[in-house]
Amino acid sequence: TSWDYKFSMISSKKWILVTLLDGSIIAGEFGTKAFASSVDNERDIYIEHIYNIDECGEWRIVDRNDGILIKGEYIKCIEFWNDDIRGEKNE
């Protein structure tokens, strides 16, 4: 599947926006401690760090977060960015 292909190709940290079916958006870091299930009937994703995006588009890490687990059945789409596009100035 495209899910399996994309996640198997990730070899370095990516920045992701997960849009849920209800329209809410979760911004996060998909790094070395993140995980995406490859089991067909149990798709889910663990994002290791969560970010808020402010009104200027700056990504700010959420204090004291330890990641988020999102069940695949609630995901509408996932967008991916490399470090050089999202930037590293807010860490």
Backbone as a printed PyTorch tensor [residue, N CA C, xyz], in Angstrom:
tensor([[[  0.8470,  -1.1990,   0.0000],
         [  0.0000,   0.0000,   0.0000],
         [  0.8770,   1.2420,   0.0000]],

        [[  0.3050,   2.3710,  -0.3270],
         [  1.0690,   3.6220,  -0.2780],
         [  1.4850,   3.9400,   1.1560]],

        [[  0.6490,   3.5680,   2.1270],
         [  0.9850,   3.7420,   3.5540],
         [  2.2880,   2.9930,   3.8560]],

        [[  2.3390,   1.7170,   3.5060],
         [  3.5320,   0.9070,   3.7520],
         [  4.7470,   1.4570,   3.0200]],

        [[  4.5520,   1.8340,   1.7770],
         [  5.6550,   2.3530,   0.9720],
         [  6.2450,   3.6070,   1.5930]],

        [[  5.4080,   4.5860,   1.8810],
         [  5.8980,   5.8640,   2.3930],
         [  6.6180,   5.6930,   3.7180]],

        [[  5.9870,   5.0070,   4.6530],
         [  6.6170,   4.8660,   5.9640],
         [  7.8670,   4.0010,   5.9160]],

        [[  7.9550,   3.0360,   5.0140],
         [  9.1570,   2.2180,   4.9070],
         [ 10.3160,   2.9980,   4.2920]],

        [[ 10.0180,   4.0610,   3.5610],
         [ 11.0500,   4.8700,   2.9140],
         [ 11.6190,   5.9600,   3.8230]],

        [[ 11.0220,   6.1890,   4.9680],
         [ 11.4890,   7.2500,   5.8700],
         [ 12.7500,   6.7790,   6.5880]],

        [[ 13.8540,   7.4820,   6.3420],
         [ 15.1270,   7.1180,   6.9690],
         [ 15.6750,   8.2290,   7.8590]],

        [[ 15.0190,   9.3800,   7.8450],
         [ 15.4150,  10.4810,   8.7120],
         [ 14.1530,  11.2070,   9.1760]],

        [[ 14.3300,  12.0820,  10.1270],
         [ 13.1950,  12.7900,  10.7190],
         [ 12.3730,  13.5210,   9.6650]],

        [[ 11.0580,  13.3940,   9.7920],
         [ 10.1180,  14.1210,   8.9350],
         [  9.1720,  14.9060,   9.8220]],

        [[  8.6710,  15.9850,   9.3030],
         [  7.6330,  16.7730,   9.9680],
         [  6.3260,  16.4140,   9.2890]],

        [[  5.3010,  16.1500,  10.0800],
         [  4.0460,  15.7100,   9.4940],
         [  2.8580,  16.4970,  10.0440]],

        [[  1.8630,  16.6310,   9.1950],
         [  0.5590,  17.1520,   9.5930],
         [ -0.4350,  16.0360,   9.3400]],

        [[ -1.1150,  15.6300,  10.3830],
         [ -2.1260,  14.5920,  10.2640],
         [ -3.4870,  15.2760,  10.3450]],

        [[ -4.2670,  15.1660,   9.2870],
         [ -5.6220,  15.7020,   9.2910],
         [ -6.5660,  14.5580,   9.6190]],

        [[ -7.3840,  14.7840,  10.6450],
         [ -8.3290,  13.7620,  11.0720],
         [ -9.6540,  13.9330,  10.3390]],

        [[-10.4840,  12.9270,  10.3950],
         [-11.7770,  12.9580,   9.7040],
         [-12.6580,  14.1140,  10.1640]],

        [[-12.5000,  14.5500,  11.4210],
         [-13.3060,  15.6700,  11.9240],
         [-12.7340,  17.0220,  11.5260]],

        [[-11.6290,  17.0320,  10.7560],
         [-11.0180,  18.2720,  10.2790],
         [ -9.9180,  18.8120,  11.1700]],

        [[ -9.7610,  18.2720,  12.3680],
         [ -8.6880,  18.7510,  13.2350],
         [ -7.3390,  18.2860,  12.6850]],

        [[ -6.3000,  19.0380,  13.0410],
         [ -4.9590,  18.7870,  12.5160],
         [ -3.9940,  18.6010,  13.6730]],

        [[ -3.1420,  17.5830,  13.5410],
         [ -2.0990,  17.3250,  14.5210],
         [ -0.7630,  17.4850,  13.8200]],

        [[  0.0630,  18.3930,  14.3440],
         [  1.4010,  18.6230,  13.8030],
         [  2.3930,  17.8680,  14.6630]],

        [[  3.3600,  17.2250,  14.0260],
         [  4.3100,  16.4750,  14.8190],
         [  5.5820,  16.1050,  14.0970]],

        [[  6.4390,  15.4550,  14.8730],
         [  7.7260,  14.9790,  14.3920],
         [  7.6740,  13.4630,  14.2810]],

        [[  7.9670,  12.9540,  13.0920],
         [  8.0660,  11.5210,  12.8790],
         [  9.5480,  11.2090,  12.7870]],

        [[ 10.1310,  10.8500,  13.9230],
         [ 11.5650,  10.6060,  13.9900],
         [ 11.8920,   9.1680,  14.3180]],

        [[ 13.0360,   8.9670,  14.9370],
         [ 13.5310,   7.6200,  15.1960],
         [ 12.6940,   6.8300,  16.1950]],

        [[ 11.9130,   7.5080,  17.0250],
         [ 11.0690,   6.8200,  18.0030],
         [  9.6130,   6.7410,  17.5600]],

        [[  9.3090,   7.2330,  16.3820],
         [  7.9450,   7.1790,  15.8490],
         [  7.7020,   5.8180,  15.2070]],

        [[  6.4200,   5.5290,  14.9450],
         [  6.0940,   4.2190,  14.3760],
         [  4.7870,   4.3060,  13.6090]],

        [[  4.7140,   3.5920,  12.4990],
         [  3.4710,   3.4430,  11.7360],
         [  3.2440,   1.9510,  11.5260]],

        [[  2.1030,   1.4820,  11.9390],
         [  1.7720,   0.0580,  11.8200],
         [  1.6640,  -0.3490,  10.3590]],

        [[  2.1080,  -1.5630,  10.0650],
         [  1.9720,  -2.0790,   8.7000],
         [  0.9390,  -3.2080,   8.6340]],

        [[  0.1960,  -3.3990,   9.7050],
         [ -0.8550,  -4.4140,   9.7370],
         [ -2.1030,  -3.8300,   9.0790]],

        [[ -2.5970,  -4.4850,   8.0240],
         [ -3.7010,  -3.9390,   7.2280],
         [ -4.9150,  -3.5010,   8.0280]],

        [[ -5.3670,  -4.3000,   8.9400],
         [ -6.6050,  -3.9770,   9.6490],
         [ -6.3730,  -3.2240,  10.9570]],

        [[ -5.1330,  -2.8490,  11.2400],
         [ -4.8260,  -2.1100,  12.4660],
         [ -3.8820,  -0.9440,  12.1850]],

        [[ -4.1720,  -0.1840,  11.1610],
         [ -3.3280,   0.9650,  10.8450],
         [ -3.3940,   1.9700,  11.9910]],

        [[ -2.2340,   2.3790,  12.4580],
         [ -2.1520,   3.4570,  13.4260],
         [ -0.7700,   4.0760,  13.3050]],

        [[ -0.6100,   5.2220,  13.9420],
         [  0.6560,   5.9330,  13.8670],
         [  0.9720,   6.5020,  15.2400]],

        [[  2.2290,   6.3970,  15.6330],
         [  2.7160,   7.0220,  16.8630],
         [  3.6610,   8.1390,  16.4350]],

        [[  3.3630,   9.3460,  16.8460],
         [  4.1970,  10.5180,  16.5600],
         [  4.9080,  10.8720,  17.8620]],

        [[  6.2430,  10.9910,  17.8220],
         [  6.9980,  11.1100,  19.0630],
         [  6.9680,  12.4860,  19.7070]],

        [[  6.7380,  13.5400,  18.9520],
         [  6.6310,  14.8830,  19.5370],
         [  5.4950,  15.6300,  18.8480]],

        [[  4.7120,  16.3530,  19.6340],
         [  3.5780,  17.1100,  19.1100],
         [  3.9130,  18.5960,  19.1390]],

        [[  3.4440,  19.3080,  18.1250],
         [  3.6910,  20.7370,  18.0020],
         [  2.3820,  21.4920,  17.8230]],

        [[  2.3670,  22.7390,  18.3070],
         [  1.3010,  23.6730,  17.9660],
         [  1.8490,  24.5720,  16.8750]],

        [[  1.0050,  24.9780,  15.9570],
         [  1.4140,  25.9110,  14.9040],
         [  0.7430,  27.2400,  15.2060]],

        [[  1.5460,  28.2930,  15.4210],
         [  0.9730,  29.5850,  15.7910],
         [  0.4410,  30.3230,  14.5650]],

        [[ -0.1080,  31.5040,  14.8050],
         [ -0.7390,  32.2760,  13.7280],
         [  0.2420,  32.7330,  12.6530]],

        [[  1.5300,  32.7020,  12.9500],
         [  2.5610,  33.0630,  11.9650],
         [  3.1120,  31.8280,  11.2370]],

        [[  2.5850,  30.6600,  11.5660],
         [  3.0370,  29.4330,  10.9270],
         [  4.2470,  28.7920,  11.5840]],

        [[  4.6610,  29.3370,  12.7330],
         [  5.8070,  28.7760,  13.4540],
         [  5.3780,  27.5430,  14.2420]],

        [[  6.2070,  26.5060,  14.1950],
         [  5.9300,  25.2720,  14.9310],
         [  6.5690,  25.3830,  16.3120]],

        [[  5.7790,  25.1680,  17.3620],
         [  6.2550,  25.2430,  18.7470],
         [  5.9440,  23.9150,  19.4360]],

        [[  6.9850,  23.2950,  19.9780],
         [  6.7880,  22.0060,  20.6370],
         [  5.8610,  22.1780,  21.8430]],

        [[  4.9870,  21.2200,  22.0650],
         [  4.0830,  21.2270,  23.2060],
         [  4.8630,  20.7450,  24.4230]],

        [[  4.9070,  21.5700,  25.4670],
         [  5.6360,  21.2230,  26.6820],
         [  5.1300,  19.9220,  27.2830]],

        [[  6.0540,  19.1440,  27.8020],
         [  5.7870,  17.9230,  28.5530],
         [  5.0760,  16.8410,  27.7550]],

        [[  5.0190,  16.9510,  26.4270],
         [  4.3490,  15.8920,  25.6590],
         [  5.2940,  14.7200,  25.4540]],

        [[  4.7020,  13.5550,  25.3460],
         [  5.4580,  12.3280,  25.1210],
         [  4.8970,  11.6030,  23.8980]],

        [[  4.4230,  12.3870,  22.9400],
         [  3.9290,  11.8190,  21.7050],
         [  2.4320,  11.5820,  21.7120]],

        [[  1.9560,  11.0410,  20.6020],
         [  0.5330,  10.7610,  20.4430],
         [  0.3570,   9.5260,  19.5710]],

        [[ -0.6150,   8.7240,  19.9180],
         [ -0.9920,   7.5480,  19.1350],
         [ -2.3210,   7.8630,  18.4640]],

        [[ -2.3730,   7.7020,  17.1430],
         [ -3.5930,   7.9930,  16.3840],
         [ -4.0060,   6.7350,  15.6390]],

        [[ -5.2160,   6.3040,  15.8640],
         [ -5.7450,   5.1310,  15.1590],
         [ -6.0190,   5.5020,  13.7020]],

        [[ -5.6420,   4.6260,  12.8060],
         [ -5.7790,   4.8700,  11.3790],
         [ -7.1910,   5.1790,  10.9260]],

        [[ -8.1780,   4.6240,  11.5950],
         [ -9.5700,   4.8360,  11.1940],
         [-10.0180,   6.2880,  11.3470]],

        [[ -9.2400,   7.1060,  12.0690],
         [ -9.5870,   8.5140,  12.2670],
         [ -8.7960,   9.4500,  11.3580]],

        [[ -7.8550,   8.9130,  10.5870],
         [ -6.9840,   9.7330,   9.7500],
         [ -7.5860,   9.9420,   8.3660]],

        [[ -7.6450,  11.2100,   7.9610],
         [ -8.0860,  11.5630,   6.6150],
         [ -6.8830,  11.6120,   5.6730]],

        [[ -5.8230,  12.3080,   6.0910],
         [ -4.6080,  12.3780,   5.2750],
         [ -3.4130,  12.7590,   6.1400]],

        [[ -2.2240,  12.5210,   5.5950],
         [ -0.9750,  12.8610,   6.2700],
         [ -0.0860,  13.5960,   5.2660]],

        [[  0.4420,  14.7530,   5.6860],
         [  1.3830,  15.5150,   4.8590],
         [  2.7680,  15.3960,   5.4880]],

        [[  3.8130,  15.3330,   4.6490],
         [  5.1880,  15.1320,   5.1010],
         [  6.0800,  16.2790,   4.6230]],

        [[  7.0620,  16.6900,   5.4810],
         [  8.0780,  17.6710,   5.1060],
         [  9.4310,  17.2430,   5.6250]],

        [[ 10.4810,  17.6200,   4.8870],
         [ 11.8520,  17.4320,   5.3460],
         [ 12.2270,  18.5660,   6.2710]],

        [[ 13.3090,  18.4080,   7.0280],
         [ 13.7810,  19.4390,   7.9700],
         [ 13.9970,  20.7840,   7.2950]],

        [[ 14.6000,  20.7770,   6.1180],
         [ 14.9590,  22.0320,   5.4700],
         [ 13.7410,  22.8350,   5.0210]],

        [[ 12.5990,  22.2140,   4.8880],
         [ 11.3990,  22.9350,   4.4880],
         [ 10.6780,  23.5040,   5.7110]],

        [[ 10.5210,  22.7020,   6.7550],
         [  9.8370,  23.1380,   7.9680],
         [ 10.7260,  24.0400,   8.8060]],

        [[ 11.9960,  23.7650,   8.8060],
         [ 12.9550,  24.5650,   9.5660],
         [ 13.1630,  24.0240,  10.9630]],

        [[ 14.3050,  24.3750,  11.5300],
         [ 14.6770,  23.8770,  12.8410],
         [ 14.7960,  24.9850,  13.8750]],

        [[ 14.4200,  26.1980,  13.5710],
         [ 14.6980,  27.3180,  14.4500],
         [ 13.8770,  27.3420,  15.7330]],

        [[ 12.8240,  26.5120,  15.8470],
         [ 11.9550,  26.5750,  17.0220],
         [ 12.2300,  25.5130,  18.0630]],

        [[ 13.2860,  24.7460,  17.9090],
         [ 13.5170,  23.6830,  18.8880],
         [ 14.4170,  24.1240,  19.9900]]])
